[in-house]
Amino acid sequence: MKGGANNVEQAITNAVASGVYAVRITHKGSLVGGGQWVTWTMSGGQAQDRPPLVISQPVVTASNTLAFSWPSVVGQLYQVQYRNDVEGPGWSNWEGEISAIRTNTAVEVDMDGPEGQRFYRVIEVE
């Protein structure tokens, strides 16, 4: 790169407690062309098994609202879906995709549909 730009960095962390970490890569000054490709490498970490995608017992939070949660993988996209008839055709998406920022994700939804009931599920978005 021109002008002796510093395009290589290294961060070392020892004796890290187990848990979920977020890494943010930033820069100082301005970038020519508005951006820069970044390659991230990590060693020593171990991937955790995906938790089973099981919805918790729903909790009524208002007169027509309930909340439920599920164990999630940080960074995974999820989609809450619903239908008003358990034997009806297909599922409809409830709002947009949800990007998990914690190992447990929660959402509030309408308690019932036009027939007085509504069925929900959560799927992973690939």
DSSP file (Angstrom, degrees, kcal/mol; ACC not computed):
  #  RESIDUE AA STRUCTURE BP1 BP2  ACC     N-H-->O    O-->H-N    N-H-->O    O-->H-N    TCO  KAPPA ALPHA  PHI   PSI    X-CA   Y-CA   Z-CA
    1    1 A M    >         0   0    0      0, 0.0     3,-0.8     0, 0.0     4,-0.1   0.000 360.0 360.0 360.0 152.8    0.0    0.0    0.0
    2    2 A K  G >   +     0   0    0      1,-0.2     3,-1.0     2,-0.1     0, 0.0  -0.316 360.0  19.7 -71.5 153.1    1.1    3.6   -0.6
    3    3 A G  G 3  S-     0   0    0      1,-0.2    -1,-0.2     2,-0.0     0, 0.0   0.682 123.4 -71.5  68.1  20.0    2.5    5.8    2.1
    4    4 A G  G <  S-     0   0    0     -3,-0.8    -1,-0.2     1,-0.2    -2,-0.1   0.846  71.8-172.7  67.7  33.8    3.5    3.1    4.5
    5    5 A A    <   -     0   0    0     -3,-1.0     2,-0.9    -4,-0.1    -1,-0.2  -0.287  25.8-123.2 -61.6 143.8   -0.1    2.2    5.4
    6    6 A N        +     0   0    0      1,-0.1    -1,-0.1     0, 0.0     3,-0.0  -0.797  44.0 158.4 -90.7 103.8   -0.5   -0.2    8.3
    7    7 A N        +     0   0    0     -2,-0.9     2,-0.4     1,-0.1    -1,-0.1   0.253  52.6  69.9-113.6  12.3   -2.6   -3.0    6.9
    8    8 A V        +     0   0    0      2,-0.0     2,-0.3     0, 0.0    -1,-0.1  -0.996  54.9 170.5-131.4 129.3   -1.7   -5.9    9.3
    9    9 A E        -     0   0    0     -2,-0.4     2,-0.4     2,-0.0    -2,-0.0  -0.934  12.7-162.2-132.5 156.9   -2.7   -6.0   12.9
   10   10 A Q        -     0   0    0     -2,-0.3     2,-0.4     2,-0.0    -2,-0.0  -0.997   3.1-171.7-141.0 135.7   -2.5   -8.7   15.5
   11   11 A A        -     0   0    0     -2,-0.4     2,-0.4     2,-0.0    -2,-0.0  -0.997   5.8-169.2-127.5 130.0   -4.3   -9.1   18.8
   12   12 A I        -     0   0    0     -2,-0.4     2,-0.4     2,-0.0    -2,-0.0  -0.972   3.2-175.5-121.3 131.2   -3.4  -11.8   21.4
   13   13 A T        -     0   0    0     -2,-0.4     2,-0.3     3,-0.0     3,-0.3  -0.993   7.5-164.1-127.3 126.8   -5.5  -12.6   24.4
   14   14 A N        +     0   0    0     -2,-0.4    -2,-0.0     1,-0.2     0, 0.0  -0.776  65.3  12.4-109.3 154.4   -4.4  -15.1   27.0
   15   15 A A  S    S-     0   0    0     -2,-0.3     2,-0.3     1,-0.2    -1,-0.2   0.908  78.6-177.6  51.1  53.4   -6.3  -16.9   29.7
   16   16 A V        -     0   0    0     -3,-0.3    -1,-0.2     1,-0.1     2,-0.1  -0.658  25.2-122.2 -84.7 134.5   -9.7  -15.9   28.3
   17   17 A A        -     0   0    0     -2,-0.3    -1,-0.1     1,-0.1     2,-0.0  -0.432  36.6 -97.7 -70.4 149.3  -12.8  -17.0   30.3
   18   18 A S  S    S+     0   0    0     -2,-0.1     2,-0.3     2,-0.0    -1,-0.1  -0.337  76.0  90.5 -65.9 151.8  -15.3  -19.1   28.4
   19   19 A G  S    S-     0   0    0     -3,-0.1     2,-0.5     2,-0.0    -3,-0.0  -0.959  78.0 -54.9 154.0-168.7  -18.3  -17.3   27.0
   20   20 A V        -     0   0    0     -2,-0.3     2,-0.3     2,-0.0    83,-0.0  -0.908  50.1-170.1-107.8 131.6  -19.5  -15.4   23.9
   21   21 A Y        -     0   0    0     -2,-0.5     2,-0.4     2,-0.0    -2,-0.0  -0.909  14.6-148.0-122.8 148.1  -17.4  -12.6   22.5
   22   22 A A        -     0   0    0     -2,-0.3     2,-0.5     2,-0.0    -2,-0.0  -0.957  12.0-157.2-112.6 135.3  -18.0   -9.9   19.9
   23   23 A V        -     0   0    0     -2,-0.4     2,-0.5     2,-0.0    -2,-0.0  -0.952   5.2-165.1-114.0 128.8  -15.0   -8.6   17.9
   24   24 A R        -     0   0    0     -2,-0.5     2,-0.6     2,-0.0    -2,-0.0  -0.961   4.1-158.7-116.9 126.5  -15.3   -5.2   16.2
   25   25 A I        +     0   0    0     -2,-0.5     2,-0.2    13,-0.0    -2,-0.0  -0.920  24.1 162.7-106.1 121.9  -12.8   -4.2   13.6
   26   26 A T        -     0   0    0     -2,-0.6     2,-0.3     0, 0.0    -2,-0.0  -0.678  21.7-144.8-127.6-179.8  -12.5   -0.4   13.1
   27   27 A H        -     0   0    0     -2,-0.2     2,-0.4     2,-0.1     4,-0.1  -0.941  11.9-126.3-143.0 165.2  -10.1    2.1   11.5
   28   28 A K  S    S+     0   0    0     -2,-0.3     2,-0.2     2,-0.1     0, 0.0  -0.871  74.6   1.9-110.0 148.7   -8.8    5.6   12.1
   29   29 A G  S    S-     0   0    0     -2,-0.4     2,-0.3     2,-0.0    -2,-0.1  -0.477 103.9 -42.6  80.7-148.4   -8.9    8.3    9.4
   30   30 A S        -     0   0    0     -2,-0.2     2,-0.4     5,-0.0    -2,-0.1  -0.876  45.4-131.6-123.3 154.8  -10.5    7.7    6.0
   31   31 A L    >   -     0   0    0     -2,-0.3     3,-1.7    -4,-0.1     2,-0.3  -0.885  25.0-119.2-106.2 134.3  -10.3    4.8    3.6
   32   32 A V  G >  S+     0   0    0     -2,-0.4     3,-0.6     1,-0.3     0, 0.0  -0.560 102.8  14.2 -69.8 127.6   -9.6    5.4   -0.1
   33   33 A G  G 3  S-     0   0    0     -2,-0.3    -1,-0.3     1,-0.2     3,-0.0   0.474 122.7 -85.4  84.6   0.7  -12.6    4.1   -2.1
   34   34 A G  G <  S+     0   0    0     -3,-1.7     2,-0.3     1,-0.1    -1,-0.2   0.446 101.2  36.9  84.4   0.3  -14.8    4.0    1.0
   35   35 A G    <   -     0   0    0     -3,-0.6     2,-0.3    -5,-0.0    -1,-0.1  -0.990  56.2-146.5-168.5 173.8  -13.9    0.5    2.3
   36   36 A Q        -     0   0    0     -2,-0.3     2,-0.1    -5,-0.1    -3,-0.0  -0.961  28.1-115.6-153.8 134.2  -11.3   -2.2    2.8
   37   37 A W        -     0   0    0     -2,-0.3     2,-0.4     1,-0.0    -2,-0.0  -0.436  32.3-158.2 -68.1 145.2  -11.5   -6.0    2.7
   38   38 A V        -     0   0    0     -2,-0.1     2,-0.5     2,-0.0   -13,-0.0  -0.988   9.6-160.4-129.4 136.0  -10.8   -7.6    6.1
   39   39 A T        -     0   0    0     -2,-0.4     2,-0.5     2,-0.0    -2,-0.0  -0.974  11.1-159.8-115.1 131.0   -9.6  -11.2    6.7
   40   40 A W        -     0   0    0     -2,-0.5     2,-0.4     2,-0.0    -2,-0.0  -0.930  10.4-179.9-114.5 129.8  -10.2  -12.5   10.2
   41   41 A T        -     0   0    0     -2,-0.5     2,-0.4     2,-0.0    -2,-0.0  -0.991   0.4-179.3-129.8 139.2   -8.2  -15.5   11.6
   42   42 A M        -     0   0    0     -2,-0.4     2,-0.3     3,-0.0    -2,-0.0  -0.991   4.1-169.8-136.5 144.5   -8.6  -17.1   15.1
   43   43 A S        +     0   0    0     -2,-0.4     3,-0.1     1,-0.1    -2,-0.0  -0.966  64.6  29.7-131.8 152.8   -6.8  -20.0   16.7
   44   44 A G  S    S+     0   0    0     -2,-0.3     2,-0.1     1,-0.3    -1,-0.1   0.156  84.0 119.0  92.4 -19.5   -7.4  -21.9   19.9
   45   45 A G        -     0   0    0      1,-0.0     2,-0.5     0, 0.0    -1,-0.3  -0.449  51.8-145.9 -79.4 154.4  -11.2  -21.4   20.0
   46   46 A Q        -     0   0    0     -2,-0.1     2,-0.1    -3,-0.1    -3,-0.0  -0.982  15.5-124.0-122.8 128.9  -13.6  -24.3   19.9
   47   47 A A        -     0   0    0     -2,-0.5     2,-0.3     1,-0.1     3,-0.0  -0.419  26.5-132.0 -67.4 142.1  -16.9  -24.2   18.2
   48   48 A Q        -     0   0    0     -2,-0.1    -1,-0.1     1,-0.1     2,-0.1  -0.665  25.8 -99.1 -93.3 152.0  -19.9  -25.1   20.4
   49   49 A D        -     0   0    0     -2,-0.3    -1,-0.1     1,-0.1     0, 0.0  -0.382  44.7-101.9 -64.4 146.1  -22.6  -27.5   19.4
   50   50 A R        -     0   0    0      1,-0.1    -1,-0.1    -2,-0.1     3,-0.1  -0.532  38.8-122.5 -68.7 132.3  -25.8  -25.9   18.1
   51   51 A P        -     0   0    0      0, 0.0     2,-0.1     0, 0.0    22,-0.1  -0.424  36.0 -90.7 -72.0 153.7  -28.4  -26.0   20.8
   52   52 A P        -     0   0    0      0, 0.0     2,-1.6     0, 0.0     0, 0.0  -0.421  38.3-119.4 -63.5 139.2  -31.7  -27.7   20.0
   53   53 A L        +     0   0    0     17,-0.1     2,-0.5    -2,-0.1    69,-0.1  -0.629  55.3 152.6 -85.2  86.5  -34.2  -25.2   18.5
   54   54 A V        -     0   0    0     -2,-1.6     2,-0.3    17,-0.1    15,-0.0  -0.976  40.6-133.2-123.2 124.8  -37.0  -25.5   21.1
   55   55 A I        -     0   0    0     -2,-0.5    15,-0.2    15,-0.1    -2,-0.0  -0.566  25.6-123.7 -77.2 136.9  -39.4  -22.7   21.8
   56   56 A S        -     0   0    0     13,-3.2    -1,-0.1    -2,-0.3     3,-0.1  -0.207  43.7 -73.3 -70.7 168.1  -39.9  -21.9   25.5
   57   57 A Q        -     0   0    0      1,-0.1    -1,-0.2    11,-0.1    10,-0.1  -0.496  60.8-113.2 -61.0 123.2  -43.4  -22.0   27.2
   58   58 A P        -     0   0    0      0, 0.0     2,-0.4     0, 0.0    10,-0.2  -0.276  27.9-152.0 -61.8 147.7  -45.1  -18.8   25.9
   59   59 A V  E     -A   67   0A   0      8,-2.6     8,-2.8    -3,-0.1     2,-0.4  -0.986  16.8-122.9-123.3 129.5  -45.9  -16.1   28.5
   60   60 A V  E     +A   66   0A   0     -2,-0.4     6,-0.3     6,-0.2     3,-0.1  -0.584  33.0 172.2 -71.6 125.4  -48.8  -13.7   28.2
   61   61 A T  E     -     0   0A   0      4,-2.3     2,-0.3    -2,-0.4     5,-0.2   0.573  63.4  -1.0-112.1 -14.9  -47.4  -10.1   28.2
   62   62 A A  E >  S-A   65   0A   0      3,-1.5     3,-0.9     1,-0.0    -1,-0.2  -0.908  93.8 -72.9-159.6-177.7  -50.5   -8.1   27.4
   63   63 A S  T 3  S+     0   0    0     -2,-0.3    -3,-0.0     1,-0.3     3,-0.0   0.809 131.0  10.5 -60.4 -30.9  -54.2   -8.6   26.5
   64   64 A N  T 3  S+     0   0    0     47,-0.1    47,-2.7    46,-0.0     2,-0.4   0.037 114.8  88.0-134.8  27.9  -53.4   -9.9   23.0
   65   65 A T  E <   -AB  62 110A   0     -3,-0.9    -4,-2.3    45,-0.3    -3,-1.5  -0.975  45.1-179.1-131.8 141.4  -49.6  -10.4   23.2
   66   66 A L  E     -AB  60 109A   0     43,-2.4    43,-2.8    -2,-0.4     2,-0.4  -0.956  13.0-146.2-134.6 159.2  -47.4  -13.3   24.2
   67   67 A A  E     +AB  59 108A   0     -8,-2.8    -8,-2.6    -2,-0.3     2,-0.3  -0.936  17.9 169.7-123.7 145.2  -43.6  -13.8   24.4
   68   68 A F  E     - B   0 107A   0     39,-2.0    39,-2.3    -2,-0.4     2,-0.3  -0.965  10.5-161.5-146.4 164.0  -41.5  -16.8   23.8
   69   69 A S  E     - B   0 106A   0     -2,-0.3   -13,-3.2    37,-0.2    37,-0.2  -0.855   1.9-161.3-139.1 172.2  -37.8  -17.5   23.5
   70   70 A W  E     - B   0 105A   0     35,-2.0    35,-2.5    -2,-0.3     2,-0.2  -0.984  35.6 -94.1-153.7 152.2  -35.4  -20.2   22.2
   71   71 A P  E     - B   0 104A   0      0, 0.0     2,-0.3     0, 0.0    33,-0.3  -0.522  54.9-172.4 -66.6 134.0  -31.7  -21.1   22.6
   72   72 A S        -     0   0    0     31,-1.8     2,-0.5    -2,-0.2     6,-0.0  -0.849  29.2-119.4-132.4 164.3  -29.8  -19.4   19.8
   73   73 A V    >   -     0   0    0     -2,-0.3     3,-2.4   -22,-0.1    27,-0.3  -0.913  42.9-109.8-102.1 124.5  -26.4  -19.2   18.1
   74   74 A V  T 3  S+     0   0    0     -2,-0.5    27,-0.2     1,-0.3     3,-0.1  -0.314 104.5  16.5 -57.2 128.4  -24.9  -15.7   18.2
   75   75 A G  T 3  S+     0   0    0     25,-3.2    -1,-0.3     1,-0.3     2,-0.2   0.206  94.4 127.9  92.4 -14.6  -24.9  -14.3   14.6
   76   76 A Q    <   -     0   0    0     -3,-2.4    24,-2.6    24,-0.1     2,-0.4  -0.505  57.4-129.1 -74.0 142.3  -27.4  -16.9   13.3
   77   77 A L  E     -CD  99 125B   0     48,-0.5    48,-3.0    22,-0.2     2,-0.3  -0.786  27.4-172.5 -91.4 135.8  -30.4  -15.5   11.5
   78   78 A Y  E     -CD  98 124B   0     20,-2.9    20,-3.2    -2,-0.4     2,-0.4  -0.899  12.7-153.9-124.8 155.1  -33.9  -16.8   12.6
   79   79 A Q  E     - D   0 123B   0     44,-2.4    44,-2.3    -2,-0.3     2,-0.5  -0.991   9.0-147.3-130.7 123.8  -37.3  -16.4   11.2
   80   80 A V  E     - D   0 122B   0     14,-0.5    14,-3.3    16,-0.4     2,-0.3  -0.773  25.2-173.6 -85.0 131.8  -40.5  -16.6   13.3
   81   81 A Q  E     -ED  93 121B   0     40,-2.9    40,-2.1    -2,-0.5     2,-0.3  -0.885   6.2-175.5-126.3 158.0  -43.4  -18.0   11.3
   82   82 A Y  E     -ED  92 120B   0     10,-2.6    10,-2.9    -2,-0.3     2,-0.3  -0.953  12.0-173.6-145.1 163.3  -47.1  -18.5   11.9
   83   83 A R  E     - D   0 119B   0     36,-1.8    36,-3.0    -2,-0.3    30,-0.1  -0.953  24.1-139.3-153.9 154.4  -50.3  -19.9   10.6
   84   84 A N  S    S+     0   0    0     -2,-0.3     2,-0.4    34,-0.2    33,-0.1   0.601  91.8  48.2 -91.2 -12.8  -53.8  -19.7   11.8
   85   85 A D  S >  S-     0   0    0      4,-0.1     3,-2.0     1,-0.1    -1,-0.2  -0.985  71.3-147.2-131.4 121.0  -54.8  -23.3   11.1
   86   86 A V  T 3  S+     0   0    0     -2,-0.4    -1,-0.1     1,-0.3    -2,-0.0   0.790 104.6  38.7 -60.1 -27.5  -52.5  -26.1   12.2
   87   87 A E  T 3  S+     0   0    0     -3,-0.1    -1,-0.3     2,-0.0     3,-0.1   0.330  97.6 112.3-102.4   7.0  -53.5  -28.1    9.1
   88   88 A G  S <  S-     0   0    0     -3,-2.0     2,-0.3     1,-0.1    -5,-0.0  -0.056  77.9 -74.7 -74.1 177.5  -53.6  -25.2    6.7
   89   89 A P  S    S-     0   0    0      0, 0.0    -1,-0.1     0, 0.0    -4,-0.1  -0.544  80.6 -38.0 -78.0 137.0  -51.3  -24.4    3.8
   90   90 A G        -     0   0    0     -2,-0.3     2,-0.3    -3,-0.1    -2,-0.1   0.485  69.3 -84.3  44.9 174.9  -47.8  -23.2    4.4
   91   91 A W        -     0   0    0     -8,-0.1     2,-0.3    -7,-0.1    -8,-0.2  -0.860  30.2-141.6-115.1 149.4  -46.3  -20.8    7.0
   92   92 A S  E     -E   82   0B   0    -10,-2.9   -10,-2.6    -2,-0.3     2,-0.3  -0.874  25.8-110.3-109.4 145.7  -46.2  -17.0    6.8
   93   93 A N  E     -E   81   0B   0     -2,-0.3     2,-0.8   -12,-0.2   -12,-0.3  -0.554  20.4-139.5 -75.9 136.6  -43.3  -14.9    8.1
   94   94 A W        -     0   0    0    -14,-3.3   -14,-0.5    -2,-0.3    -1,-0.0  -0.876  64.2 -52.4 -94.3 109.4  -43.8  -12.9   11.2
   95   95 A E  S    S-     0   0    0     -2,-0.8     3,-0.1   -16,-0.1     2,-0.0  -0.113  98.0 -32.8  53.1-153.7  -42.0   -9.6   10.6
   96   96 A G  S    S-     0   0    0      1,-0.2   -16,-0.4    -3,-0.1    -2,-0.1  -0.196  76.2 -71.3 -91.8-178.7  -38.4   -9.7    9.4
   97   97 A E        -     0   0    0    -18,-0.1     2,-0.5    -4,-0.1   -18,-0.2  -0.359  44.3-136.3 -69.0 152.2  -35.4  -12.0   10.1
   98   98 A I  E     -C   78   0B   0    -20,-3.2   -20,-2.9    -3,-0.1     2,-0.7  -0.959   5.8-151.4-115.7 125.0  -33.9  -11.9   13.6
   99   99 A S  E     -C   77   0B   0     -2,-0.5     2,-0.2   -22,-0.2   -22,-0.2  -0.868  25.2-126.4 -95.3 117.5  -30.1  -11.9   14.0
  100  100 A A        +     0   0    0    -24,-2.6   -25,-3.2    -2,-0.7   -24,-0.1  -0.443  32.2 173.8 -67.7 127.0  -29.2  -13.5   17.4
  101  101 A I        +     0   0    0     -2,-0.2     2,-0.3   -27,-0.2    -1,-0.2   0.418  69.3  33.8-109.5  -3.6  -27.0  -11.3   19.5
  102  102 A R  S    S-     0   0    0    -29,-0.1   -27,-0.1     2,-0.0     3,-0.0  -0.861  90.9-101.8-139.5 174.5  -27.2  -13.5   22.6
  103  103 A T  S    S+     0   0    0     -2,-0.3   -31,-1.8     1,-0.1     2,-0.3   0.387 111.8  47.6 -83.5   5.4  -27.4  -17.3   23.3
  104  104 A N  E    S-B   71   0A   0    -33,-0.3     2,-0.4     2,-0.0    -3,-0.1  -0.961  73.2-164.2-142.9 127.8  -31.1  -16.9   24.0
  105  105 A T  E     -B   70   0A   0    -35,-2.5   -35,-2.0    -2,-0.3     2,-0.3  -0.921   5.3-170.1-117.3 138.0  -33.5  -14.9   21.7
  106  106 A A  E     -B   69   0A   0     -2,-0.4     2,-0.3   -37,-0.2   -37,-0.2  -0.904   4.1-177.9-127.0 154.2  -36.9  -13.7   22.6
  107  107 A V  E     -B   68   0A   0    -39,-2.3   -39,-2.0    -2,-0.3     2,-0.4  -0.991  20.2-137.2-148.5 149.6  -39.8  -12.2   20.7
  108  108 A E  E     +B   67   0A   0     -2,-0.3     2,-0.3   -41,-0.2   -41,-0.2  -0.932  31.4 170.9-108.3 135.9  -43.3  -10.8   21.3
  109  109 A V  E     -B   66   0A   0    -43,-2.8   -43,-2.4    -2,-0.4     2,-0.1  -0.861  41.4 -77.3-136.5 167.7  -46.1  -11.8   18.9
  110  110 A D  E     -B   65   0A   0     -2,-0.3   -45,-0.3   -45,-0.2     3,-0.1  -0.448  37.0-138.4 -65.9 141.3  -49.9  -11.6   18.6
  111  111 A M  S    S+     0   0    0    -47,-2.7     7,-0.3     1,-0.2     2,-0.3   0.891  76.6  13.0 -72.6 -39.2  -51.7  -14.1   20.8
  112  112 A D        -     0   0    0    -48,-0.3     6,-0.2     5,-0.2    -1,-0.2  -0.960  63.0-140.1-142.2 159.1  -54.3  -15.1   18.3
  113  113 A G    >   -     0   0    0      4,-0.7     3,-1.9    -2,-0.3     5,-0.1  -0.126  55.0 -66.5 -99.0-162.7  -55.3  -14.8   14.7
  114  114 A P  T 3  S+     0   0    0      0, 0.0     4,-0.1     0, 0.0    -2,-0.0   0.745 133.4  49.8 -63.6 -25.0  -58.6  -14.3   13.0
  115  115 A E  T 3  S-     0   0    0      2,-0.5     3,-0.1   -31,-0.1     0, 0.0   0.245 124.8 -98.8 -97.3  12.7  -60.0  -17.7   14.2
  116  116 A G  S <  S+     0   0    0     -3,-1.9     2,-0.3     1,-0.2   -32,-0.0   0.543  98.7  71.0  84.5   7.5  -59.0  -17.1   17.8
  117  117 A Q        -     0   0    0    -33,-0.1    -4,-0.7     2,-0.0    -2,-0.5  -0.982  53.0-172.4-149.6 159.1  -55.8  -19.1   17.6
  118  118 A R        -     0   0    0     -7,-0.3     2,-0.4    -2,-0.3   -34,-0.2  -0.969  13.2-146.5-154.4 140.6  -52.4  -18.9   16.0
  119  119 A F  E     -D   83   0B   0    -36,-3.0   -36,-1.8    -2,-0.3     2,-0.3  -0.915  18.6-165.5-112.4 135.2  -49.5  -21.4   15.7
  120  120 A Y  E     +D   82   0B   0     -2,-0.4     2,-0.3   -38,-0.2   -38,-0.2  -0.853  12.1 172.1-121.1 153.8  -45.9  -20.3   15.7
  121  121 A R  E     -D   81   0B   0    -40,-2.1   -40,-2.9    -2,-0.3     2,-0.4  -0.961  21.5-137.7-148.3 163.6  -42.5  -21.9   14.9
  122  122 A V  E     -D   80   0B   0     -2,-0.3     2,-0.3   -42,-0.2   -42,-0.2  -0.988  20.8-174.9-124.3 134.8  -39.0  -20.6   14.6
  123  123 A I  E     -D   79   0B   0    -44,-2.3   -44,-2.4    -2,-0.4     2,-0.4  -0.917  27.5-114.7-125.5 155.4  -36.6  -21.7   11.8
  124  124 A E  E     -D   78   0B   0     -2,-0.3     2,-0.5   -46,-0.2   -46,-0.3  -0.724  28.7-135.2 -83.6 137.1  -32.9  -21.0   11.1
  125  125 A V  E      D   77   0B   0    -48,-3.0   -48,-0.5    -2,-0.4    -1,-0.0  -0.823 360.0 360.0 -93.5 128.6  -32.3  -18.9    7.9
  126  126 A E              0   0    0     -2,-0.5    -1,-0.1   -50,-0.1   -48,-0.0   0.459 360.0 360.0 -86.7 360.0  -29.5  -20.3    5.8
